[in-house]
Amino acid sequence: MLPTVAIVGRPNVGKSTIFNRIAGDRISIVEDVPGVTRDRIYARGEWLTHEFALIDTGGIDIGDAPFVKQIQEQAEIAIDEADVIVFLVSVQEGVTDADEKVAQILYRSDKPVILAVNKADNPEQRQDIYDFYSLGFGEPIPISGSQGTGLGDLLDVVISKFPEGADETDDDVVRFSLIGRPNVGKSSLVNAILGDNRVIVSDIEGTTRDAIDTRFTSESGQEFAMIDTAGIRKRGKVYENTEKYAVMRAMRAIDRSDVVLTVLNAEEGIREQDKKVAGYAHEAGRGIIIVVNKWDTLKKDDHTMRDFENQIRQEFQYLDYAPIIFVSALTKQRIQTIPDLVNKVHVNQSRRIQSSVLNDVLLDAVAVAPTPNVRGRRLRVYYMTQVAIKPPTFIVFVNDPELLHFSYQRFLINQLRNTFDFTGTPIRIIPRKRQ
C-alpha cells in the first residue's frame, strides 16, 4: 500500500499551496467526460520513484468548531491516518501560540514529524528560522510554496521516513474494497460475502491504523483480501460529521485495492458523492464493479433492471466499461457471484497484448475510421505497444501528439474493448511523437 503523508498546521500557513505543489497535475481532472471529480483533500504525490498518498488537513471542514478545537481535530485526523506528518509553520509570523498547540498534539503521536517553515521566499527569511527549533521537532526546513523552493529538500526527508515495506504486496491475493455512502449496506454486503465464503484464512492488520483486511478463499481457489472500510469507527463526532473525511477514507481504501466495488442503494438511487468516489477509483486506474444493493426492496416489472442500468450509464458515463450487478445482502441474491466477478475484472486489469496483435487492431481501426484532419494537418498513427498493466496502458506513436484528440483516443479504446476482454478496467492511451 502507499505510504501516507499529512500536512498539518494552523490556518493561513499555506497548507493547501504546499499540497498543490507536491501533488502537481495529479489533482486535476484528466478526462473530458462528465462526472469525473476529485476531492482536493486527498491526492497522490511522487518523488524520486516513490509514490505516496497526500492529505491536506486544511481542507477538512469541521464546521462551527472553535478555532483551537478545529486545529486539534485536524491534527488528530493526521495522526490517525499518516505514516509521516509535515508540520507546517510560517516564517512571517514566527512561532505562535497556535503553532505550539499543534506541536503539543503532535508530541503524542508515534509518527515521524518533519517541521517545514513556509513563506521563506528570500535568503534573509531562510536564515530567520532558528526560533522554530523551540517547537521541539529538530531542524526546520525552509520552503516557499509560492516559489516552489525547498520542496525537494523537504521531500527527501519525507521519503526517508517511510516505513519499510510500505509498498510491498502479495501478488497472489486479489484486494478489493466496498465503497459507498453511509446506509448503502456495505457492512451487510461484507458479512454476506463472507457468509458465502466460509473458509477464512486470517484477519490481518492491513495498516498501522485500525482497518482490518479479511482474507478468504473462494470456491474456485482464489485468495482475496477484502478491505472493510464500512466497519471502521473513529473517536469523536468529527469523523461522523465530516463528509470530506469519509471521502478521504474511501480514497485511501481505493489506493490499497486492485478492484473497487462501488455500492449504490437501490432505494435511494445515485447521489453526487457516489460519482465523486467512483471518479477517483477511475482516475486511480482501479478495476471497478458497480453493485446495486437492496434490490429486493423495489417493486419490479420487466423494465426495472434495464431502466436502472440505463440511469447508471447516464450518470456514470466514464464508467461504461464497469459491469453492473444487482444484489441483496439481506436475501443473498447474486452475492455468490461477486468473488468470481472481482477475479474476472482483476484478470482483465492484468491482461497483456502482444505488439504484433495490437498493430493489427490499429490497422483495422484506421481503416474503419480514418485519422482526423486538424487545422490542415492529418494525424498519422504509426504503431502501438503496451507498456503497463493495472490499468492496461498503451503508447501510440504518432506524427504529432497534439493531433490525437480525446475523441479519437476514445475510438481507439473502444476498438481495443471490442477485440479484447477489458471488462471492468479503465484503459489508458498515451500519445508519443515517433522519433
C-alpha positions in Angstrom: 0.0 0.0 0.0 1.0 3.6 -0.5 2.6 5.4 2.5 0.6 8.4 3.6 1.9 11.9 4.2 -0.3 14.5 6.0 0.3 18.3 6.0 -0.7 19.8 9.4 -0.6 23.3 10.8 -2.7 26.3 11.9 -4.7 28.2 9.4 -3.0 30.5 6.9 0.4 28.9 6.8 -0.1 27.7 3.2 -1.0 24.0 3.7 -3.1 23.9 0.5 -0.5 25.7 -1.5 2.1 23.1 -0.5 -0.4 20.3 -1.1 -1.0 21.5 -4.6 2.7 22.0 -5.3 3.6 18.4 -4.2 0.5 16.8 -5.9 1.0 18.8 -9.1 -1.2 17.7 -12.0 -2.4 14.7 -10.2 -5.3 16.6 -8.6 -6.5 17.9 -12.0 -9.4 16.4 -13.9 -7.7 14.4 -16.6 -10.6 13.2 -18.7 -13.0 15.3 -20.8 -16.2 13.4 -19.7 -18.9 14.4 -17.2 -18.8 13.2 -13.6 -15.1 12.7 -13.1 -14.3 14.7 -10.0 -11.6 14.8 -7.4 -11.8 15.9 -3.8 -8.8 18.1 -3.3 -8.3 17.0 0.3 -6.5 13.9 -0.9 -4.2 13.2 -3.8 -1.1 11.3 -4.9 2.4 12.6 -4.9 5.6 11.2 -6.3 9.3 11.9 -5.5 12.3 10.0 -6.7 10.3 7.0 -7.9 8.4 6.9 -4.5 4.6 7.3 -4.7 2.6 8.3 -1.7 -0.8 9.4 -0.6 -1.1 13.1 0.4 -3.6 14.6 2.9 -4.3 18.3 3.2 -5.9 18.6 6.6 -6.7 22.2 5.9 -9.4 21.1 3.6 -11.2 19.2 6.3 -14.2 21.3 7.2 -15.0 20.9 10.9 -18.0 23.3 10.6 -18.6 25.6 13.6 -16.0 24.1 15.8 -13.9 26.6 17.8 -10.6 27.6 16.4 -8.4 25.6 18.9 -10.7 22.6 18.6 -10.7 22.8 14.9 -6.9 22.5 14.5 -6.8 19.9 17.2 -9.3 17.7 15.3 -7.5 18.2 12.0 -4.2 17.2 13.7 -5.7 14.2 15.2 -7.0 13.0 11.9 -3.5 13.3 10.5 -2.1 11.4 13.5 -4.6 8.6 12.8 -4.1 8.4 9.1 -0.5 9.3 8.3 2.8 7.4 8.2 4.7 10.8 8.1 3.5 14.2 9.2 4.7 17.5 7.8 4.2 20.2 10.4 3.9 23.5 8.5 4.5 26.9 10.1 5.1 30.4 8.6 8.3 32.4 8.9 6.4 35.6 8.6 4.5 35.3 11.9 7.2 33.4 13.8 6.3 30.9 16.5 2.6 31.5 17.5 0.5 30.1 20.3 -1.4 28.1 17.8 1.8 26.5 16.5 2.7 25.5 20.0 -0.8 23.9 20.5 -0.4 21.9 17.3 3.1 20.8 18.4 1.7 19.6 21.8 -0.8 17.4 19.9 1.8 16.0 17.6 4.1 15.2 20.5 1.6 12.5 21.5 1.9 10.7 18.1 4.3 7.9 17.4 4.7 9.1 13.8 7.7 10.9 12.3 7.1 14.7 12.3 9.0 17.0 9.9 9.0 20.7 10.6 8.7 22.9 7.4 8.9 26.7 7.6 6.8 28.1 4.7 6.9 31.6 3.1 10.7 31.7 3.2 10.8 33.4 -0.2 14.2 35.1 0.1 17.6 34.3 1.6 17.1 36.6 4.6 13.9 34.8 5.5 15.5 31.4 5.0 18.1 32.4 7.7 15.3 33.6 10.0 14.1 30.1 11.1 16.0 29.4 14.2 13.2 30.3 16.6 11.3 27.3 15.3 13.8 24.9 17.0 11.8 25.7 20.2 8.9 23.6 18.8 11.0 20.5 19.5 11.0 18.7 16.1 14.6 19.1 15.2 16.0 21.1 12.3 13.4 23.2 10.5 13.4 23.0 6.7 12.8 26.4 4.9 10.4 26.3 1.9 8.4 28.6 -0.3 5.0 27.4 -1.5 4.7 30.4 -3.8 8.1 29.8 -5.5 8.4 26.1 -5.0 11.9 26.4 -3.4 13.0 23.9 -0.8 10.4 21.3 -1.6 13.0 18.9 -2.9 14.9 19.0 0.4 11.6 18.5 2.3 10.5 15.5 0.2 14.0 14.0 0.5 13.4 13.9 4.3 9.8 12.7 3.9 10.6 9.6 1.8 13.5 8.8 4.2 10.9 8.4 6.9 8.6 6.0 5.1 8.1 2.6 6.9 10.0 -0.3 5.4 7.9 -2.5 3.1 5.1 0.2 2.9 4.6 -0.6 -0.8 5.0 -4.4 -0.7 2.1 -6.5 -1.7 1.3 -10.2 -2.1 0.7 -10.6 -5.9 -1.3 -13.8 -5.4 -4.0 -12.1 -3.4 -6.7 -10.0 -5.1 -7.5 -7.0 -3.0 -10.9 -5.3 -3.2 -12.9 -2.8 -1.2 -16.5 -1.7 -0.9 -17.0 2.0 -1.3 -20.2 4.0 -0.9 -22.2 6.4 1.1 -23.5 5.5 4.6 -26.5 3.3 4.6 -25.9 1.7 1.2 -25.3 -1.6 3.0 -21.6 -2.0 2.9 -21.3 -3.8 6.2 -24.2 -6.2 5.3 -22.5 -6.9 2.0 -19.2 -7.7 3.7 -21.0 -10.1 6.1 -22.9 -11.7 3.2 -19.8 -12.2 1.1 -18.0 -13.8 4.0 -21.1 -15.9 4.8 -21.0 -17.4 1.4 -17.2 -18.0 1.6 -16.7 -19.5 5.0 -13.0 -20.6 4.5 -11.5 -17.7 6.4 -7.7 -17.7 6.1 -6.9 -14.9 8.5 -7.9 -11.5 9.9 -4.7 -9.4 9.5 -3.9 -5.8 10.1 -3.9 -4.1 6.8 -2.2 -0.9 8.0 -0.7 0.6 11.1 -4.2 2.0 11.8 -7.3 0.1 12.7 -8.5 -1.1 9.3 -8.8 -4.9 9.1 -8.3 -6.8 5.8 -10.3 -10.1 5.9 -8.8 -12.8 3.8 -10.9 -15.6 2.4 -10.6 -18.2 -0.4 -13.4 -18.6 -2.9 -14.8 -21.9 -4.1 -12.6 -21.5 -7.2 -9.5 -21.4 -5.0 -8.6 -17.7 -5.5 -7.5 -15.9 -2.4 -9.0 -12.5 -1.7 -8.3 -9.7 0.8 -11.4 -7.6 1.5 -10.7 -4.1 2.7 -13.5 -3.3 5.0 -14.0 0.5 5.4 -17.6 0.1 6.4 -17.0 -1.1 10.0 -14.3 1.5 10.9 -15.5 3.8 13.7 -13.3 6.6 14.9 -13.5 8.5 18.1 -15.3 11.9 18.2 -18.1 13.3 16.2 -15.8 14.9 13.7 -15.4 11.5 12.0 -19.2 11.1 11.7 -20.0 14.7 10.6 -17.3 15.4 8.1 -18.2 14.2 4.6 -14.8 15.1 3.3 -13.2 12.8 5.9 -15.5 10.0 4.8 -14.4 10.5 1.2 -10.8 10.6 2.2 -11.2 7.2 4.0 -12.7 5.8 0.8 -9.9 7.2 -1.3 -7.3 5.5 0.9 -9.1 2.2 0.6 -9.2 2.6 -3.2 -5.4 3.2 -3.3 -5.0 -0.2 -1.5 -7.3 -2.1 -3.8 -7.0 -3.9 -7.1 -10.7 -3.8 -7.7 -13.3 -1.4 -6.2 -16.9 -2.2 -5.7 -18.9 1.0 -5.9 -22.1 0.2 -3.9 -25.3 2.0 -4.6 -28.6 1.9 -2.7 -31.4 0.8 -5.0 -33.9 2.6 -2.8 -32.1 6.0 -2.8 -30.7 6.0 -6.3 -27.5 7.8 -7.3 -26.0 10.8 -5.4 -23.1 13.2 -6.1 -20.9 11.6 -3.5 -21.3 8.2 -5.3 -19.9 9.8 -8.5 -17.1 11.6 -6.7 -15.6 8.5 -5.1 -16.2 6.4 -8.2 -14.4 9.1 -10.2 -11.4 8.8 -8.0 -11.3 5.0 -8.5 -11.5 5.5 -12.2 -8.6 8.1 -12.2 -6.6 5.8 -10.0 -6.8 3.1 -12.6 -8.6 0.5 -10.4 -10.9 -2.1 -11.7 -14.5 -1.1 -11.0 -17.7 -3.0 -10.4 -21.0 -1.2 -9.8 -23.0 -3.1 -7.1 -26.6 -2.1 -6.7 -27.6 -3.3 -3.2 -31.1 -3.7 -1.6 -32.5 -4.8 -4.9 -35.1 -6.9 -3.0 -36.8 -3.7 -1.7 -38.0 -2.5 -5.1 -41.3 -3.3 -6.7 -40.1 -4.6 -10.1 -41.5 -5.2 -13.6 -39.9 -6.4 -16.8 -38.2 -3.0 -17.3 -37.0 -2.1 -13.8 -33.5 -3.5 -14.1 -33.0 -2.2 -17.6 -34.2 1.3 -16.6 -31.9 1.4 -13.5 -29.0 0.3 -15.6 -29.7 3.0 -18.2 -29.8 5.6 -15.4 -26.4 4.4 -14.1 -24.9 4.5 -17.6 -26.2 8.1 -17.9 -24.9 9.3 -14.6 -21.5 7.4 -14.8 -20.7 7.9 -18.4 -17.0 7.5 -17.8 -17.6 4.0 -16.3 -19.2 2.5 -19.4 -16.7 -0.4 -19.0 -17.8 -1.3 -15.5 -20.1 -4.3 -15.0 -23.3 -3.7 -13.0 -24.6 -6.4 -10.6 -27.9 -6.2 -8.8 -27.8 -7.8 -5.4 -29.4 -8.1 -1.9 -27.3 -8.6 1.1 -30.4 -9.5 3.0 -31.7 -12.3 0.8 -28.2 -13.2 -0.6 -29.4 -12.7 -4.1 -26.4 -13.0 -6.5 -23.9 -12.5 -3.6 -22.2 -15.7 -4.5 -21.2 -14.3 -7.9 -19.3 -11.3 -6.6 -15.9 -13.0 -5.9 -15.7 -14.6 -9.4 -16.6 -11.2 -10.9 -14.0 -9.5 -8.9 -11.4 -12.0 -10.1 -12.5 -11.6 -13.7 -12.0 -7.9 -13.5 -8.6 -8.4 -11.9 -7.6 -10.8 -14.7 -8.7 -8.2 -17.3 -6.7 -5.5 -15.5 -3.6 -7.6 -15.8 -4.1 -8.6 -19.4 -1.1 -8.1 -21.8 -1.4 -8.0 -25.6 1.4 -8.7 -28.0 2.5 -5.7 -30.1 2.0 -7.5 -33.3 -1.6 -8.2 -32.4 -2.1 -4.6 -31.2 -0.9 -3.3 -34.5 -3.3 -5.5 -36.5 -6.1 -3.9 -34.4 -4.6 -0.5 -35.1 -4.6 -1.0 -38.8 -8.2 -2.2 -38.8 -9.2 0.8 -36.6 -7.7 3.3 -39.0 -9.3 1.6 -42.0 -12.7 1.8 -40.2 -12.3 5.5 -39.2 -9.5 7.4 -41.0 -7.5 9.6 -38.8 -8.8 13.2 -38.4 -7.5 16.3 -40.1 -6.8 19.1 -37.6 -6.3 22.6 -38.9 -5.0 21.3 -42.2 -2.7 18.6 -40.7 -3.7 14.9 -40.7 -2.9 12.7 -37.7 -0.7 9.8 -38.7 -0.7 6.8 -36.4 2.4 4.5 -36.8 2.2 1.8 -34.2 1.1 0.9 -30.7 2.7 -1.0 -27.8 1.5 -1.9 -24.3 3.7 -0.5 -21.5 1.9 -1.3 -18.3 -1.0 -3.2 -16.6 -3.3 -2.2 -13.8 -4.6 -0.5 -15.7 -3.7 -1.6 -19.2 -1.7 1.3 -20.7 -0.7 1.7 -24.3 1.6 4.1 -26.1 0.6 5.2 -29.6 3.3 6.6 -31.7 2.1 9.4 -34.0 3.4 12.3 -36.1 2.2 14.9 -33.6 0.6 14.0 -30.2 -1.5 17.2 -30.2 -3.4 15.8 -33.2 -4.5 12.8 -31.3 -7.7 14.3 -29.9 -9.6 12.8 -27.0 -12.4 11.6 -29.3 -10.0 9.6 -31.5 -8.4 8.2 -28.3 -11.8 7.1 -27.2 -12.4 5.4 -30.5 -9.1 3.5 -30.2 -10.0 2.4 -26.7 -13.4 1.2 -27.9 -11.7 -0.8 -30.7 -9.4 -2.4 -28.0 -12.5 -3.3 -25.9 -14.3 -4.7 -28.9 -11.3 -7.0 -29.7 -10.2 -8.0 -26.2 -11.9 -8.5 -22.9 -11.2 -5.5 -20.8 -14.5 -5.6 -18.9 -14.2 -3.7 -15.6 -10.9 -1.9 -16.2 -10.1 1.5 -17.5 -7.7 1.7 -20.4 -5.0 4.4 -20.8 -3.6 5.6 -24.1 -0.5 7.8 -24.2 0.4 9.6 -27.5 4.1 9.9 -28.3 5.9 11.5 -31.2 7.8 9.0 -33.3 11.5 9.8 -33.3 
